[in-house]
């Protein structure tokens, strides 16, 4: 990043980010089991879905919002699921979580001294 002041945001997104994705995989796996899949199948589906989505995002020229729209059929299963996530405030929850990570990064830097 061009400015050192941005490192707390980098920490909150990239440093903590893998845990956010692991949590999502964990949630997908648990939901699959709850819906009757065996644990191994649920885990494989969750992990491979994350891998495929990550690869698509990395290789695409379209922004993530466009990719999401491309895989969401109006009135379909994905749209129904996304409506639940949006109604629950998933965007605000993620924003608050990342902000908390950035604040903690700032506090740790103050506590232990910036390098």
C-alpha positions as CSV (number, residue, x, y, z in Angstrom):
1,X,0.0,0.0,0.0
2,X,1.3,3.5,-0.7
3,X,0.9,4.8,2.9
4,X,1.9,3.2,6.2
5,X,-1.4,4.5,7.7
6,X,-3.2,2.0,5.5
7,X,-1.5,-1.0,7.1
8,X,-4.2,-1.5,9.7
9,X,-6.8,-1.8,7.0
10,X,-4.5,-4.3,5.2
11,X,-4.2,-6.3,8.4
12,X,-8.0,-6.3,8.9
13,X,-8.7,-7.4,5.3
14,X,-5.7,-9.6,4.3
15,X,-4.2,-10.6,7.6
16,X,-7.5,-11.6,9.1
17,X,-9.3,-12.4,5.9
18,X,-8.4,-16.1,5.7
19,X,-10.3,-16.6,9.0
20,X,-13.3,-14.9,7.5
21,X,-13.3,-17.3,4.6
22,X,-12.6,-20.3,6.9
23,X,-15.7,-19.2,8.9
24,X,-17.8,-19.1,5.7
25,X,-16.5,-22.6,4.7
26,X,-17.3,-23.8,8.3
27,X,-20.9,-22.4,8.0
28,X,-21.5,-23.9,4.5
29,X,-20.2,-27.3,5.8
30,X,-22.4,-27.2,8.9
31,X,-25.5,-26.1,6.8
32,X,-24.8,-29.0,4.4
33,X,-24.7,-31.5,7.2
34,X,-27.9,-30.0,8.7
35,X,-29.5,-30.5,5.3
36,X,-28.6,-34.2,5.3
37,X,-25.2,-34.4,3.5
38,X,-22.5,-36.6,5.1
39,X,-19.7,-34.5,6.7
40,X,-17.1,-35.4,4.1
41,X,-19.3,-34.4,1.2
42,X,-20.4,-31.2,2.9
43,X,-16.8,-30.2,3.6
44,X,-15.6,-31.0,0.1
45,X,-18.5,-29.0,-1.5
46,X,-17.8,-26.0,0.8
47,X,-14.1,-26.0,0.2
48,X,-14.3,-26.6,-3.6
49,X,-17.0,-23.9,-3.9
50,X,-14.7,-21.5,-2.1
51,X,-11.8,-22.5,-4.3
52,X,-13.8,-22.1,-7.5
53,X,-15.3,-18.7,-6.5
54,X,-11.8,-17.5,-5.6
55,X,-10.4,-18.6,-8.9
56,X,-13.2,-17.0,-10.8
57,X,-12.7,-13.7,-9.0
58,X,-9.0,-13.8,-9.5
59,X,-9.3,-14.5,-13.2
60,X,-12.2,-12.2,-14.0
61,X,-12.1,-8.7,-15.2
62,X,-15.6,-8.0,-13.8
63,X,-15.9,-6.8,-10.2
64,X,-17.2,-9.2,-7.6
65,X,-20.7,-7.6,-7.6
66,X,-21.0,-8.4,-11.3
67,X,-19.8,-11.9,-10.8
68,X,-22.4,-12.4,-8.1
69,X,-25.1,-11.0,-10.4
70,X,-24.0,-13.4,-13.1
71,X,-24.5,-16.5,-10.9
72,X,-27.8,-15.3,-9.4
73,X,-30.9,-16.2,-11.4
74,X,-33.8,-13.9,-10.7
75,X,-36.2,-15.8,-8.4
76,X,-33.8,-18.7,-8.1
77,X,-32.2,-20.5,-5.2
78,X,-29.2,-18.2,-5.0
79,X,-31.5,-15.1,-5.0
80,X,-33.5,-16.6,-2.1
81,X,-30.4,-17.2,-0.1
82,X,-28.9,-13.8,-0.8
83,X,-32.1,-12.1,0.3
84,X,-31.7,-13.8,3.7
85,X,-28.1,-12.6,4.0
86,X,-29.0,-9.1,2.9
87,X,-32.0,-8.9,5.3
88,X,-29.7,-10.1,8.1
89,X,-27.3,-7.2,7.4
90,X,-24.4,-9.2,6.2
91,X,-22.7,-6.2,4.6
92,X,-22.9,-4.2,7.8
93,X,-21.7,-7.2,9.8
94,X,-18.6,-7.6,7.6
95,X,-17.9,-3.9,7.6
96,X,-18.1,-3.8,11.4
97,X,-15.9,-6.9,11.7
98,X,-13.2,-5.5,9.4
99,X,-13.4,-2.2,11.2
100,X,-12.9,-4.0,14.6
101,X,-9.9,-5.8,13.1
102,X,-8.4,-2.5,12.0
103,X,-9.0,-0.8,15.3
104,X,-7.3,-3.8,17.1
105,X,-4.4,-3.5,14.7
106,X,-4.1,0.2,15.6
107,X,-4.2,-0.6,19.3
108,X,-1.6,-3.3,19.0
109,X,0.7,-1.0,17.1
110,X,0.3,1.6,19.8
111,X,0.8,-0.9,22.6
112,X,3.9,-2.6,21.1
113,X,5.2,0.2,19.0
114,X,5.1,0.5,15.3
115,X,8.1,-1.2,13.5
